[in-house]
Amino acid sequence: MITKEVINTLYKKYPKRAKSVDCLDIALLFDSVGIMHNLNVDIDQSKIIIGSVDEKSIFRTIPLSHIHAIVPFEEWTAIVLHSSIIFLNKLSPKVSVHLKPLNPSFTDRLRGIFSKDE
């Protein structure tokens, strides 16, 4: 089961992009969910296309250079990016996306403190 703690651990464990595309386990992605999600790799443009994601979605086409890691779970396979994780179900064409919440900067917090007094 994918919990909030698991998601936080993924962001902490993979904070940076893979050093190269060769470091990614793309074969694992195709072995686990390739057919179910109609995955295609466009080598010329160095991107992966997830066919089970709506054509209008920004998560349909992902540059390979933006992927931090590909992590298998019992029922899902995760594609970890900087500010989001795409979960592809192994048993059905379900896709779930987690968006990393933005942390307010120091100046944003200061503005918030002073704007409350007005």
DSSP file (Angstrom, degrees, kcal/mol; ACC not computed):
  #  RESIDUE AA STRUCTURE BP1 BP2  ACC     N-H-->O    O-->H-N    N-H-->O    O-->H-N    TCO  KAPPA ALPHA  PHI   PSI    X-CA   Y-CA   Z-CA
    1    1 A M              0   0    0      0, 0.0     2,-0.7     0, 0.0     5,-0.1   0.000 360.0 360.0 360.0 138.0    0.0    0.0    0.0
    2    2 A I        +     0   0    0      4,-0.1     2,-0.2     3,-0.0    71,-0.0  -0.795 360.0 178.3 -91.2 114.7    1.3    3.5   -0.9
    3    3 A T     >  -     0   0    0     -2,-0.7     4,-2.2     1,-0.1     5,-0.2  -0.587  45.7-101.0-110.0 173.3    1.1    5.7    2.2
    4    4 A K  H  > S+     0   0    0      1,-0.2     4,-2.5     2,-0.2     5,-0.2   0.867 123.9  53.8 -60.4 -37.5    2.0    9.3    2.8
    5    5 A E  H  > S+     0   0    0      2,-0.2     4,-2.3     1,-0.2    -1,-0.2   0.895 107.2  50.3 -65.5 -40.6    5.2    8.1    4.5
    6    6 A V  H  > S+     0   0    0      2,-0.2     4,-2.1     1,-0.2    -2,-0.2   0.918 111.3  48.9 -63.1 -43.8    6.2    6.0    1.5
    7    7 A I  H  X S+     0   0    0     -4,-2.2     4,-2.1     2,-0.2    -2,-0.2   0.929 111.6  48.5 -62.8 -46.2    5.6    9.0   -0.8
    8    8 A N  H  X S+     0   0    0     -4,-2.5     4,-2.1     1,-0.2    -1,-0.2   0.886 110.0  53.1 -61.3 -38.7    7.7   11.3    1.5
    9    9 A T  H  X S+     0   0    0     -4,-2.3     4,-3.0     2,-0.2     5,-0.2   0.888 106.3  52.9 -63.7 -39.6   10.4    8.6    1.5
   10   10 A L  H  X S+     0   0    0     -4,-2.1     4,-2.0     1,-0.2    -2,-0.2   0.925 109.6  47.9 -62.3 -44.4   10.5    8.5   -2.3
   11   11 A Y  H  < S+     0   0    0     -4,-2.1    -1,-0.2     1,-0.2    -2,-0.2   0.892 116.6  43.9 -62.8 -38.7   11.0   12.3   -2.5
   12   12 A K  H  < S+     0   0    0     -4,-2.1    -2,-0.2    -5,-0.2    -1,-0.2   0.881 114.4  48.2 -74.1 -38.2   13.8   12.1    0.1
   13   13 A K  H  < S+     0   0    0     -4,-3.0    -2,-0.2     1,-0.3    -1,-0.2   0.821 121.8  34.3 -72.9 -31.2   15.5    9.0   -1.4
   14   14 A Y     <  +     0   0    0     -4,-2.0    -1,-0.3    -5,-0.2    -2,-0.1  -0.574  67.3 146.5-124.0  68.1   15.5   10.4   -5.0
   15   15 A P        +     0   0    0      0, 0.0     2,-0.3     0, 0.0    -1,-0.1   0.696  64.1  49.9 -77.9 -17.2   16.0   14.2   -4.7
   16   16 A K  S    S-     0   0    0     -3,-0.2     3,-0.1    52,-0.1     0, 0.0  -0.839  91.4 -96.0-122.9 157.8   18.0   14.5   -7.9
   17   17 A R        -     0   0    0     -2,-0.3    51,-0.3     1,-0.1    49,-0.1  -0.251  54.8 -86.9 -62.5 155.4   17.6   13.3  -11.5
   18   18 A A        -     0   0    0     49,-1.8    -1,-0.1     1,-0.1     3,-0.1  -0.366  37.3-118.5 -61.1 145.5   19.3   10.1  -12.5
   19   19 A K  S    S-     0   0    0      1,-0.1     2,-0.3    49,-0.1    -1,-0.1   0.849  90.7 -10.4 -58.4 -35.2   22.9   10.8  -13.6
   20   20 A S  S >  S-     0   0    0      1,-0.1     3,-1.4    44,-0.0     4,-0.4  -0.969  72.7-102.5-154.9 167.1   22.0    9.5  -17.1
   21   21 A V  G >  S+     0   0    0     -2,-0.3     3,-1.2     1,-0.3     5,-0.3   0.810 118.1  65.7 -63.0 -29.0   19.2    7.7  -18.8
   22   22 A D  G 3  S+     0   0    0      1,-0.3    -1,-0.3     3,-0.1     4,-0.1   0.743  92.9  61.3 -65.9 -22.6   21.3    4.5  -18.6
   23   23 A C  G <  S+     0   0    0     -3,-1.4    -1,-0.3     2,-0.1     2,-0.2   0.661  87.6  90.7 -77.9 -16.6   21.0    4.6  -14.8
   24   24 A L  S <  S-     0   0    0     -3,-1.2     2,-1.5    -4,-0.4     3,-0.3  -0.573  80.1-130.6 -81.2 143.2   17.2    4.3  -15.0
   25   25 A D     >  +     0   0    0     -2,-0.2     4,-1.2     1,-0.2     3,-0.4  -0.545  44.2 157.1 -91.0  70.0   15.7    0.8  -15.0
   26   26 A I  H  >  +     0   0    0     -2,-1.5     4,-1.9    -5,-0.3    -1,-0.2   0.825  68.3  62.7 -66.2 -31.5   13.4    1.4  -18.0
   27   27 A A  H  > S+     0   0    0     -3,-0.3     4,-2.6     1,-0.2    -1,-0.2   0.889 100.0  54.3 -60.1 -38.8   13.3   -2.4  -18.6
   28   28 A L  H  > S+     0   0    0     -3,-0.4     4,-2.4     1,-0.2     5,-0.3   0.896 105.2  54.0 -60.0 -41.0   11.6   -2.8  -15.3
   29   29 A L  H  X>S+     0   0    0     -4,-1.2     4,-2.3     1,-0.2     5,-0.6   0.916 112.5  42.4 -60.6 -44.4    9.0   -0.2  -16.3
   30   30 A F  I  X>S+     0   0    0     -4,-1.9     4,-0.7     3,-0.2     5,-0.5   0.849 113.3  52.6 -73.8 -33.6    8.2   -2.2  -19.5
   31   31 A D  I  <5S+     0   0    0     -4,-2.6    -2,-0.2    -5,-0.2    -1,-0.2   0.881 119.3  33.8 -66.8 -37.7    8.2   -5.5  -17.7
   32   32 A S  I  <5S-     0   0    0     -4,-2.4    -2,-0.2    -5,-0.2    -3,-0.2   0.897 142.0  -2.8 -89.4 -42.3    5.8   -4.4  -15.0
   33   33 A V  I  X5S+     0   0    0     -4,-2.3     4,-2.1    -5,-0.3    -3,-0.2   0.328  92.4 110.3-134.9   7.7    3.4   -2.0  -16.7
   34   34 A G  I  <XS+     0   0    0     -4,-0.7     5,-2.3    -5,-0.6     4,-0.3   0.907  88.9  33.4 -56.7 -51.1    4.5   -1.5  -20.3
   35   35 A I  T >4<S+     0   0    0     -5,-0.5     3,-1.0     3,-0.2    -1,-0.2   0.913 116.3  55.6 -73.7 -43.2    1.6   -3.3  -22.1
   36   36 A M  T 345S+     0   0    0      1,-0.2    -2,-0.2    -4,-0.1    -1,-0.2   0.845 119.6  31.9 -58.7 -35.9   -1.1   -2.3  -19.6
   37   37 A H  T 3<5S-     0   0    0     -4,-2.1    15,-1.3    51,-0.0    14,-0.8   0.273 105.8-121.1-109.6   9.8   -0.3    1.4  -20.0
   38   38 A N  T < 5 -     0   0    0     -3,-1.0    13,-1.1    -4,-0.3     2,-0.2   0.934  41.7-169.0  51.0  55.5    0.7    1.4  -23.6
   39   39 A L  E   < -A   50   0A   0     -5,-2.3     2,-0.3    11,-0.2    11,-0.2  -0.536  10.1-179.0 -79.3 140.5    4.2    2.8  -22.9
   40   40 A N  E     -A   49   0A   0      9,-2.0     9,-3.3    -2,-0.2     2,-0.5  -0.996  17.7-147.3-137.2 142.5    6.4    4.0  -25.7
   41   41 A V  E     -A   48   0A   0     -2,-0.3     2,-1.0     7,-0.2     7,-0.2  -0.956   5.2-155.3-111.5 123.0    9.9    5.5  -25.7
   42   42 A D  E  >> -A   47   0A   0      5,-2.9     5,-1.7    -2,-0.5     4,-0.9  -0.832  11.5-175.2 -94.7 100.0   10.7    8.1  -28.3
   43   43 A I  T  45S+     0   0    0     -2,-1.0     3,-0.2     1,-0.2    -1,-0.2   0.853  78.0  59.2 -68.3 -34.9   14.5    7.7  -28.5
   44   44 A D  T  45S+     0   0    0      1,-0.2    -1,-0.2    -3,-0.1    -2,-0.0   0.911 119.7  27.8 -60.8 -42.9   14.9   10.6  -31.0
   45   45 A Q  T  45S-     0   0    0      2,-0.1    -1,-0.2    -3,-0.1    -2,-0.2   0.398 106.0-127.3-100.1   2.0   13.3   13.1  -28.5
   46   46 A S  T  <5 +     0   0    0     -4,-0.9    18,-2.2     1,-0.2    19,-0.5   0.941  64.6 123.1  52.2  58.2   14.4   11.1  -25.4
   47   47 A K  E   < -AB  42  63A   0     -5,-1.7    -5,-2.9    16,-0.3     2,-0.4  -0.969  55.9-131.5-143.5 158.8   10.9   11.0  -23.8
   48   48 A I  E     -AB  41  62A   0     14,-2.9    14,-2.7    -2,-0.3     2,-0.5  -0.919  16.3-152.4-112.2 139.3    8.5    8.4  -22.6
   49   49 A I  E     -AB  40  61A   0     -9,-3.3    -9,-2.0    -2,-0.4     2,-0.8  -0.953   2.1-154.4-115.1 125.0    4.8    8.4  -23.6
   50   50 A I  E >   -A   39   0A   0     10,-3.0     3,-1.5    -2,-0.5   -11,-0.2  -0.861   5.4-166.5-100.6 104.6    2.2    6.9  -21.2
   51   51 A G  T 3  S+     0   0    0    -13,-1.1   -13,-0.2    -2,-0.8    -1,-0.1   0.719  82.4  62.0 -66.1 -23.6   -0.7    5.9  -23.4
   52   52 A S  T 3  S+     0   0    0    -15,-1.3     2,-0.4     8,-0.1    -1,-0.3   0.523  88.5  87.0 -82.7  -3.9   -3.1    5.4  -20.5
   53   53 A V  S <  S-     0   0    0     -3,-1.5    41,-0.0   -16,-0.2    -3,-0.0  -0.785  95.4 -94.8 -95.9 140.2   -2.8    9.1  -19.5
   54   54 A D    >   -     0   0    0     -2,-0.4     3,-1.6     1,-0.1     6,-0.2  -0.167  29.8-122.8 -52.7 141.0   -5.2   11.6  -21.2
   55   55 A E  T 3  S+     0   0    0      1,-0.3    -1,-0.1    -4,-0.1     5,-0.1   0.769 110.7  54.0 -58.9 -28.3   -3.7   13.3  -24.3
   56   56 A K  T 3  S+     0   0    0      4,-0.1    -1,-0.3     3,-0.0     2,-0.1   0.582  87.5 103.7 -83.8 -10.5   -4.2   16.7  -22.7
   57   57 A S  S X  S-     0   0    0     -3,-1.6     3,-1.2     1,-0.1     4,-0.4  -0.447  70.8-138.4 -77.2 144.2   -2.4   15.9  -19.5
   58   58 A I  T 3  S+     0   0    0      1,-0.2     3,-0.2    -2,-0.1    -1,-0.1   0.632 103.0  63.6 -72.5 -12.5    1.1   17.2  -18.9
   59   59 A F  T 3  S+     0   0    0      1,-0.2    -1,-0.2    -5,-0.1    -9,-0.1   0.394  80.0  82.2 -92.4   2.7    2.0   13.7  -17.5
   60   60 A R  S <  S+     0   0    0     -3,-1.2   -10,-3.0     1,-0.2     2,-0.5   0.918  97.8  35.3 -71.9 -43.3    1.4   11.9  -20.8
   61   61 A T  E    S-B   49   0A   0     -4,-0.4   -12,-0.2   -12,-0.2    -1,-0.2  -0.957  71.9-179.3-117.6 123.6    4.9   12.7  -22.2
   62   62 A I  E     -B   48   0A   0    -14,-2.7   -14,-2.9    -2,-0.5     2,-0.2  -0.980  28.6-124.3-126.0 124.9    7.8   12.9  -19.8
   63   63 A P  E >   -B   47   0A   0      0, 0.0     3,-1.9     0, 0.0     4,-0.4  -0.474  20.1-134.6 -62.5 133.3   11.4   13.7  -20.8
   64   64 A L  G >  S+     0   0    0    -18,-2.2     3,-1.2     1,-0.3   -17,-0.1   0.814 103.9  63.8 -60.6 -29.7   13.6   10.8  -19.7
   65   65 A S  G 3  S+     0   0    0    -19,-0.5    -1,-0.3     1,-0.2   -18,-0.1   0.646  97.2  57.7 -70.6 -13.0   16.1   13.3  -18.4
   66   66 A H  G <  S+     0   0    0     -3,-1.9    16,-0.4   -49,-0.1     2,-0.4   0.546  81.9 103.2 -92.1  -8.6   13.5   14.5  -15.8
   67   67 A I    <   -     0   0    0     -3,-1.2   -49,-1.8    -4,-0.4    14,-0.2  -0.613  46.3-174.2 -81.9 129.8   13.0   11.1  -14.2
   68   68 A H        -     0   0    0     12,-3.2     2,-0.3    -2,-0.4    13,-0.2   0.857  65.6 -23.6 -86.6 -41.6   14.7   10.6  -10.8
   69   69 A A  E     -C   80   0B   0     11,-1.2    11,-2.8   -55,-0.1     2,-0.5  -0.988  45.0-132.5-165.0 160.2   13.8    6.9  -10.4
   70   70 A I  E     -C   79   0B   0     -2,-0.3     9,-0.2     9,-0.2   -45,-0.2  -0.992  32.0-174.4-120.7 119.4   11.5    4.1  -11.4
   71   71 A V  E     -C   78   0B   0      7,-2.6     7,-3.5    -2,-0.5     2,-0.3  -0.961  13.1-145.0-125.1 122.5   10.4    2.2   -8.3
   72   72 A P  E     +C   77   0B   0      0, 0.0     2,-0.3     0, 0.0     5,-0.2  -0.615  18.0 179.0 -85.9 145.3    8.3   -1.0   -8.2
   73   73 A F        -     0   0    0      3,-2.9   -71,-0.0    -2,-0.3     0, 0.0  -0.759  46.1 -91.5-127.8 178.5    5.8   -1.8   -5.6
   74   74 A E  S    S+     0   0    0     -2,-0.3    -1,-0.0     1,-0.2     3,-0.0   0.935 121.2   8.4 -59.9 -48.4    3.5   -4.8   -5.2
   75   75 A E  S    S+     0   0    0     15,-0.1    15,-2.9    14,-0.0    16,-0.5   0.560 129.5  45.0-110.5 -12.3    0.6   -3.3   -7.1
   76   76 A W  E     - D   0  89B   0     13,-0.2    -3,-2.9    14,-0.1     2,-0.4  -0.873  59.1-145.1-132.0 159.6    2.1   -0.1   -8.5
   77   77 A T  E     -CD  72  88B   0     11,-2.1    11,-2.9    -2,-0.3     2,-0.4  -1.000  24.8-148.0-123.2 129.5    5.1    1.1  -10.3
   78   78 A A  E     -CD  71  87B   0     -7,-3.5    -7,-2.6    -2,-0.4     2,-0.6  -0.803  11.3-160.5-103.8 136.5    6.3    4.7   -9.5
   79   79 A I  E     -CD  70  86B   0      7,-2.7     7,-2.4    -2,-0.4     2,-0.5  -0.958  22.1-150.9-110.3 109.7    8.0    7.1  -11.8
   80   80 A V  E     +CD  69  85B   0    -11,-2.8   -12,-3.2    -2,-0.6   -11,-1.2  -0.712  21.0 171.7 -90.8 126.0    9.6    9.7   -9.4
   81   81 A L        -     0   0    0      3,-2.7   -14,-0.1    -2,-0.5   -67,-0.1  -0.607  48.2 -89.8-117.7-179.3   10.0   13.2  -10.7
   82   82 A H  S    S+     0   0    0    -16,-0.4   -68,-0.0    -2,-0.2   -15,-0.0   0.948 119.3   8.9 -60.6 -52.2   11.1   16.4   -8.9
   83   83 A S  S    S+     0   0    0      1,-0.0    17,-3.0    16,-0.0     2,-0.3   0.195 129.2  38.6-119.0  14.6    7.7   17.6   -7.8
   84   84 A S  E     - E   0  99B   0     15,-0.2    -3,-2.7     2,-0.0     2,-0.4  -0.992  57.6-145.5-158.2 160.5    5.5   14.7   -8.6
   85   85 A I  E     -DE  80  98B   0     13,-2.1    13,-2.8    -2,-0.3     2,-0.6  -0.999  13.3-151.2-131.7 129.2    5.2   10.9   -8.6
   86   86 A I  E     -DE  79  97B   0     -7,-2.4    -7,-2.7    -2,-0.4     2,-0.6  -0.896  11.1-159.8-101.3 121.7    3.3    9.0  -11.3
   87   87 A F  E     -DE  78  96B   0      9,-3.9     9,-2.6    -2,-0.6     2,-0.5  -0.905   3.2-165.2-104.4 123.5    1.9    5.7  -10.1
   88   88 A L  E     -DE  77  95B   0    -11,-2.9   -11,-2.1    -2,-0.6     7,-0.2  -0.940  19.8-129.4-109.5 124.4    1.0    3.2  -12.8
   89   89 A N  E     -D   76   0B   0      5,-2.4   -13,-0.2    -2,-0.5   -14,-0.0  -0.478   6.4-151.7 -74.4 140.2   -1.2    0.2  -11.6
   90   90 A K  S    S+     0   0    0    -15,-2.9   -14,-0.1    -2,-0.2    -1,-0.1   0.666  93.1  44.4 -83.6 -17.7    0.1   -3.2  -12.6
   91   91 A L  S    S+     0   0    0    -16,-0.5    -1,-0.2     1,-0.2   -15,-0.1   0.640 123.1  12.0-104.2 -17.5   -3.3   -4.8  -12.7
   92   92 A S  S    S-     0   0    0      2,-0.2    -3,-0.2   -55,-0.0    -1,-0.2  -0.935  84.9 -94.6-150.5 169.0   -5.4   -2.2  -14.5
   93   93 A P  S    S+     0   0    0      0, 0.0     2,-0.2     0, 0.0    -3,-0.1   0.098  73.6 138.5 -80.4  28.5   -4.8    1.0  -16.6
   94   94 A K        -     0   0    0    -41,-0.0    -5,-2.4    -6,-0.0     2,-0.4  -0.487  33.7-166.8 -71.9 141.0   -5.3    3.2  -13.5
   95   95 A V  E     -E   88   0B   0     -7,-0.2     2,-0.4    -2,-0.2    -7,-0.2  -0.997   5.0-173.2-129.3 135.1   -2.9    6.1  -13.1
   96   96 A S  E     -E   87   0B   0     -9,-2.6    -9,-3.9    -2,-0.4     2,-0.5  -0.992   6.0-160.2-129.1 137.8   -2.5    8.1  -10.0
   97   97 A V  E     -E   86   0B   0     -2,-0.4     2,-0.5   -11,-0.2   -11,-0.2  -0.966   3.0-158.9-121.8 130.8   -0.4   11.3   -9.6
   98   98 A H  E     -E   85   0B   0    -13,-2.8   -13,-2.1    -2,-0.5     2,-0.5  -0.936   9.1-155.2-105.8 128.2    1.0   12.7   -6.4
   99   99 A L  E     -E   84   0B   0     -2,-0.5   -15,-0.2   -15,-0.2   -16,-0.0  -0.902  19.8-124.6-103.4 126.5    1.9   16.4   -6.5
  100  100 A K        -     0   0    0    -17,-3.0     2,-0.0    -2,-0.5   -17,-0.0  -0.519  30.3-117.6 -69.8 127.1    4.5   17.5   -4.0
  101  101 A P        -     0   0    0      0, 0.0     2,-0.3     0, 0.0    -1,-0.1  -0.361  27.6-113.9 -66.6 145.5    3.1   20.4   -1.9
  102  102 A L        -     0   0    0     -2,-0.0   -19,-0.0     1,-0.0     0, 0.0  -0.612  21.8-140.2 -79.4 136.0    5.0   23.7   -2.1
  103  103 A N        -     0   0    0     -2,-0.3     2,-0.1     1,-0.0    -1,-0.0  -0.846  25.1-116.3 -93.7 129.8    6.7   24.9    1.0
  104  104 A P        -     0   0    0      0, 0.0    -1,-0.0     0, 0.0     2,-0.0  -0.379  30.6-120.1 -65.6 142.9    6.4   28.6    1.5
  105  105 A S     >  -     0   0    0      1,-0.1     4,-2.1    -2,-0.1     5,-0.2  -0.223  28.3-100.2 -74.7 171.2    9.7   30.5    1.4
  106  106 A F  H  > S+     0   0    0      1,-0.2     4,-2.2     2,-0.2     5,-0.2   0.909 125.0  49.3 -59.3 -43.8   11.0   32.5    4.3
  107  107 A T  H  > S+     0   0    0      1,-0.2     4,-2.5     2,-0.2    -1,-0.2   0.868 108.2  54.1 -67.4 -35.0    9.8   35.8    2.7
  108  108 A D  H  > S+     0   0    0      2,-0.2     4,-2.1     1,-0.2    -1,-0.2   0.908 109.3  48.1 -62.8 -41.0    6.4   34.3    2.1
  109  109 A R  H  X S+     0   0    0     -4,-2.1     4,-2.0     2,-0.2    -2,-0.2   0.891 111.0  50.6 -66.9 -39.1    6.1   33.3    5.8
  110  110 A L  H  X S+     0   0    0     -4,-2.2     4,-2.4     2,-0.2     5,-0.2   0.924 109.7  50.3 -63.8 -43.6    7.2   36.8    6.8
  111  111 A R  H  X S+     0   0    0     -4,-2.5     4,-2.4     1,-0.2    -1,-0.2   0.908 109.5  52.3 -59.1 -41.2    4.6   38.4    4.6
  112  112 A G  H  X S+     0   0    0     -4,-2.1     4,-1.0     1,-0.2    -1,-0.2   0.881 108.8  49.7 -62.8 -39.3    2.0   36.1    6.1
  113  113 A I  H  X S+     0   0    0     -4,-2.0     4,-0.6     1,-0.2     3,-0.3   0.936 116.1  40.9 -65.3 -46.5    2.9   37.2    9.6
  114  114 A F  H  < S+     0   0    0     -4,-2.4     4,-0.4     1,-0.2     3,-0.3   0.785 110.5  56.7 -77.1 -26.3    2.8   40.9    8.9
  115  115 A S  H >< S+     0   0    0     -4,-2.4     3,-0.5    -5,-0.2    -1,-0.2   0.750  98.6  62.4 -77.4 -20.5   -0.4   40.7    6.7
  116  116 A K  H 3< S+     0   0    0     -4,-1.0    -1,-0.2    -3,-0.3    -2,-0.2   0.797  96.9  58.9 -71.2 -27.9   -2.3   39.1    9.6
  117  117 A D  T 3<        0   0    0     -4,-0.6    -1,-0.2    -3,-0.3    -2,-0.2   0.698 360.0 360.0 -75.5 -18.3   -1.8   42.2   11.7
  118  118 A E    <         0   0    0     -3,-0.5    -1,-0.2    -4,-0.4    -2,-0.1   0.492 360.0 360.0 -78.3 360.0   -3.6   44.5    9.2
